[in-house]
Amino acid sequence: MAALLSPEQIESYVDNGYLHLPAFVDERWLADLGSASDEFVEQSRSLTASSRSIDIEPGHTAEAPRLRRLSSPVDHHQTFRSFTLEGPVADLAMELLGGPVRYHHSKLNYKWASGGEEVKWHQDIQFWPHTDFSPLTIGVYLDDVDAEMGPMGVVPGSHRGPLFDLYEPGTNQWAGAMNSLDVSRLGLDSGTDVAWLDGPAGSVTVHNCAMVHGSQPNMSDRPRPLLLQTYSAVDSFPIAGIGANGATGPTSGVVLGGASTQQVTVAGRAMTGAPDWSRKGAPTIFGSQQAR
């Protein structure tokens, strides 16, 4: 397979924690993805409240749909499945992570026109902790996105900095966003050191799981659909029992571009773990030992 990135681009990702690739996805894929997205917009017209897969904004109606998110599109439409597991973004993830990758989850954030909701400053890894910090998320703009539409903003190099508490200060209430004090310390209110990643349809954003990022409301008269898919290195594993891990859809955990060796490192100690028995049930220790 021909290289998708230059050595300088890979080095930039390692150093800065993100990449911005304008018009990376071709028109054929964009047409197919846009058509698949439109199917779910049509489905949403019958909804009066959010479903498990389609999240709608207040004010959503059949005549004027306002979608926030399609959850796990990979598990709901073959086009999304093929694109995420076999398409150019899967190849991009493998190139950045240096070999086979483990797919974690996907989502399509619509950020609807005329006030589509902001995404407050946050990091991703707290939502779904892994055994390392290799996970990255690749976003694809399905339409042209300009500054008025609330493009993704990232803080270059922040993936090497502190991991912020995303709870309401002094409580056990999950907020999913950095608190105002941490935001002010980083100067994010004024947009200091923020790279805003807009671009034509097909533009790709890549950000590391520890990257501080967010986006403003969409104040244009056009929706801003952003298809997102998360991958990790093949020897990186989600930690069960925390956040969204275990609630990411039946495809989560599929290995692309190879097979898992079940190698895992915990607290600096490497080991070869047992096979993945999550889908077929674990054998007893007696059966395993007697089969030798």
DAZIDA-V822661 format. One record per backbone hydrogen bond with DSSP energy under -0.5 kcal/mol. CO is the residue of the C=O (numbers start at 1). NH is the residue of the N-H. E is the energy in kcal/mol with one decimal. If there is no record, write none. Layout:
co=CO nh=NH e=E
co=CO nh=NH e=E
This chain:
co=6 nh=10 e=-2.0
co=7 nh=11 e=-2.3
co=8 nh=12 e=-2.1
co=9 nh=13 e=-2.2
co=10 nh=14 e=-2.1
co=11 nh=15 e=-2.4
co=12 nh=16 e=-3.1
co=13 nh=17 e=-2.5
co=16 nh=157 e=-2.6
co=17 nh=208 e=-2.4
co=19 nh=206 e=-2.2
co=20 nh=22 e=-0.6
co=21 nh=24 e=-1.0
co=21 nh=204 e=-2.4
co=26 nh=30 e=-2.2
co=27 nh=31 e=-2.4
co=28 nh=32 e=-2.0
co=29 nh=33 e=-3.0
co=30 nh=34 e=-2.7
co=31 nh=35 e=-2.1
co=32 nh=36 e=-2.2
co=33 nh=37 e=-2.6
co=34 nh=38 e=-2.3
co=35 nh=39 e=-1.3
co=36 nh=40 e=-1.0
co=37 nh=40 e=-0.7
co=37 nh=41 e=-1.7
co=38 nh=42 e=-2.2
co=39 nh=43 e=-2.0
co=40 nh=44 e=-2.0
co=41 nh=45 e=-0.7
co=42 nh=45 e=-1.1
co=43 nh=46 e=-1.4
co=44 nh=47 e=-2.0
co=53 nh=55 e=-0.6
co=53 nh=71 e=-3.2
co=54 nh=51 e=-2.6
co=54 nh=56 e=-0.5
co=55 nh=68 e=-3.2
co=55 nh=69 e=-1.6
co=57 nh=60 e=-1.6
co=64 nh=61 e=-1.1
co=66 nh=57 e=-2.8
co=67 nh=112 e=-0.7
co=68 nh=110 e=-2.0
co=68 nh=111 e=-0.6
co=69 nh=55 e=-3.2
co=69 nh=71 e=-0.6
co=70 nh=73 e=-0.5
co=70 nh=108 e=-2.3
co=72 nh=75 e=-1.7
co=73 nh=76 e=-1.7
co=73 nh=77 e=-1.3
co=77 nh=81 e=-2.0
co=78 nh=82 e=-3.0
co=79 nh=83 e=-2.4
co=80 nh=84 e=-2.5
co=81 nh=85 e=-2.4
co=82 nh=86 e=-2.2
co=82 nh=87 e=-0.8
co=83 nh=87 e=-1.0
co=83 nh=90 e=-0.6
co=87 nh=90 e=-0.6
co=87 nh=91 e=-1.6
co=88 nh=92 e=-2.2
co=89 nh=93 e=-2.3
co=90 nh=94 e=-2.1
co=91 nh=95 e=-2.1
co=92 nh=96 e=-2.3
co=93 nh=97 e=-2.3
co=94 nh=98 e=-0.9
co=94 nh=99 e=-1.9
co=100 nh=234 e=-1.2
co=101 nh=103 e=-0.6
co=101 nh=256 e=-3.1
co=102 nh=232 e=-2.2
co=103 nh=253 e=-3.1
co=105 nh=230 e=-3.0
co=106 nh=72 e=-1.7
co=107 nh=109 e=-0.5
co=107 nh=228 e=-3.4
co=108 nh=70 e=-2.1
co=108 nh=110 e=-0.6
co=109 nh=226 e=-2.9
co=110 nh=224 e=-1.9
co=111 nh=224 e=-1.4
co=112 nh=116 e=-1.4
co=116 nh=218 e=-2.0
co=118 nh=120 e=-0.5
co=119 nh=215 e=-2.7
co=121 nh=178 e=-3.0
co=122 nh=213 e=-2.4
co=124 nh=127 e=-2.1
co=124 nh=128 e=-0.9
co=127 nh=244 e=-2.6
co=129 nh=239 e=-2.9
co=135 nh=209 e=-2.2
co=136 nh=231 e=-2.4
co=137 nh=139 e=-0.5
co=137 nh=207 e=-2.0
co=138 nh=229 e=-1.8
co=139 nh=205 e=-2.1
co=140 nh=142 e=-0.5
co=140 nh=227 e=-2.5
co=141 nh=202 e=-3.3
co=145 nh=199 e=-2.7
co=146 nh=149 e=-1.8
co=147 nh=150 e=-0.9
co=148 nh=219 e=-2.1
co=151 nh=216 e=-0.5
co=152 nh=197 e=-3.4
co=153 nh=214 e=-2.0
co=154 nh=156 e=-0.8
co=154 nh=195 e=-3.1
co=155 nh=158 e=-2.3
co=157 nh=160 e=-1.8
co=158 nh=161 e=-1.5
co=162 nh=164 e=-0.6
co=166 nh=175 e=-2.2
co=166 nh=176 e=-1.9
co=166 nh=177 e=-0.7
co=168 nh=171 e=-2.1
co=172 nh=174 e=-0.6
co=173 nh=168 e=-3.2
co=179 nh=183 e=-2.2
co=180 nh=184 e=-2.3
co=181 nh=185 e=-2.1
co=182 nh=186 e=-1.5
co=183 nh=188 e=-2.2
co=184 nh=187 e=-0.8
co=187 nh=190 e=-0.5
co=187 nh=192 e=-1.7
co=188 nh=191 e=-1.2
co=191 nh=194 e=-1.6
co=193 nh=156 e=-0.6
co=194 nh=196 e=-0.6
co=195 nh=154 e=-2.2
co=195 nh=197 e=-0.6
co=196 nh=198 e=-1.1
co=197 nh=152 e=-0.6
co=199 nh=145 e=-2.9
co=200 nh=23 e=-0.6
co=200 nh=203 e=-1.9
co=202 nh=24 e=-1.1
co=202 nh=25 e=-2.3
co=203 nh=141 e=-2.3
co=204 nh=21 e=-3.0
co=205 nh=139 e=-3.3
co=206 nh=19 e=-2.0
co=207 nh=137 e=-2.4
co=208 nh=211 e=-1.9
co=209 nh=124 e=-1.1
co=209 nh=125 e=-2.2
co=212 nh=155 e=-1.9
co=213 nh=122 e=-2.0
co=214 nh=153 e=-3.3
co=215 nh=119 e=-2.2
co=217 nh=219 e=-0.9
co=218 nh=115 e=-4.3
co=218 nh=116 e=-1.0
co=220 nh=114 e=-3.4
co=225 nh=142 e=-2.1
co=225 nh=143 e=-0.5
co=226 nh=109 e=-2.4
co=227 nh=140 e=-2.4
co=228 nh=107 e=-2.4
co=229 nh=138 e=-2.9
co=230 nh=104 e=-3.0
co=230 nh=105 e=-0.8
co=231 nh=136 e=-2.7
co=232 nh=102 e=-2.8
co=233 nh=236 e=-1.9
co=237 nh=131 e=-1.5
co=238 nh=240 e=-0.7
co=239 nh=242 e=-1.0
co=242 nh=245 e=-1.4
co=244 nh=247 e=-2.8
co=249 nh=252 e=-1.3
co=251 nh=254 e=-1.9
co=254 nh=103 e=-2.9
co=256 nh=101 e=-2.0
co=262 nh=273 e=-3.4
co=264 nh=271 e=-2.1
co=266 nh=269 e=-2.1
co=268 nh=270 e=-0.6
co=269 nh=266 e=-2.4
co=271 nh=264 e=-2.4
co=271 nh=273 e=-0.7
co=275 nh=277 e=-0.8
co=277 nh=280 e=-0.5
co=277 nh=281 e=-2.3
co=284 nh=288 e=-2.0
co=285 nh=289 e=-2.3
co=286 nh=290 e=-2.5
co=287 nh=291 e=-1.2
co=289 nh=292 e=-1.0
